[in-house]
Amino acid sequence: MKTKTRKLVIGLVLAAIPASVFATETGTMSCNGGIVSIGDSVGEVISKCGQPASTTQREQKKVAESKKNYERTITSITIDDWIFNFGPDKFQYQLLLENGRVARIESLSYGY
């Protein structure tokens, strides 16, 4: 297969893959009001970036096992999933918050 044809085929295949496949964990997110980092509180995120475009919330059980005395502790944590959309010229970001603190930040595709 010629080089130009190969590049065209690869480009078409990549264009057909959903943008969420290309999500990248970044650790920080830049907003007009400042930079959001892992560990920031809900209040800090809202003061720096405003309200998210979409939110979901769920409860999740977390199991911790002690190797020393073989005890198991089960706790319930609140997981918030926020999407920030900064428009078509900027990337969207997804924040995962655990008990009101940023636990993960991912860069998504361009906004709308």
N, C-alpha and C positions, 0 to 999 in steps of 0.2 A: 504494500500500500504506500502511495506517495506521501511525503511529509505533509503537504497542504491538506490532503484528504484525511489523513490521520488526525491532524489538529482539529479539523472541522467536526469529525465524528466525536472526538473527546469533548469538544465544546458543547455539542448537542446533548450528549449524555449528561454532562454536568448541569446544563440548563434545566434538564428534566427532573433533577433531584430537588426535593423540597428544601427551602432555605433553612428550616430548623435543624437539618442534618449538619449544617455548618456552624452551629452555635459554638462559641468559644468561651471558656471560662476565663474571665479577665481579672477578677479580684478588686477592680475599681471601676467607677462610673463617673464621668464628668457631666455636671449639670451647670446651669447658669449660676446657681447659688453656691457652688463648690464641688468638691470631690467626695463621693460616697465610697467607703471602704468596708471590707468585712469587719463585723463587730459594731458598726454604727447602729443606733437605735432607730425605731420607726419615726420618732419625732425629728431626728437629724436628717433622715432621708427626705421627709416631706418638706422640711424647711429649706433644703438645698435644691430639691427637684420638683416640688409640687406634688399633686395627686397623680397616681399611676393611671394609665389608660384602662387597665383591667386588673382585677384582683380575684383570687380564689383563696379559700381557707379550709383547712382540714385538721383533724386531730390525729396524732400518730403515737403509737406505743414505742417506747425505747427501753431496751433491756440492757442492764449492766450486770455483769457477773464478777464477783470477787474471787480471785484465784487463791487468796489467803484462807478464807473460811468457807468457800464454795457456796456463798449466798447469791441469790439473784434478786435484783431490784427492777421493778417495772414502773416506769413513769410515763405520763402522758404529756406530750409537747404539742404546741400549736404551730402549724406550718402555714405561712402565708406565701403565696406565689403572686408576685407583682410584675406587670409588664409596663415599661415606660416607652412611649412612642414620641420621639422628638421631631417627627416630620420626614418627608421623603429624601432629604439631603443628609440625614444622619441615621446612625444605627439605632435600632431598638435595643432595649436591655431588659433582661429578666432577672429579678431579684428573688431569692429564696430566703425567707426570714424564719428563724426558729425562736419561738418565745419572744418576739419583738426585737430581735437583733439580726442583722444581715449575716447570713451563713454562706451564701454563694451568689456570685454575679456573673451572668453570661451575656455576651454580646450576640445579638441576633442579626437578621437581615435588615435592610433599610426600611424605614418607617413608611407611613402613608399619609 
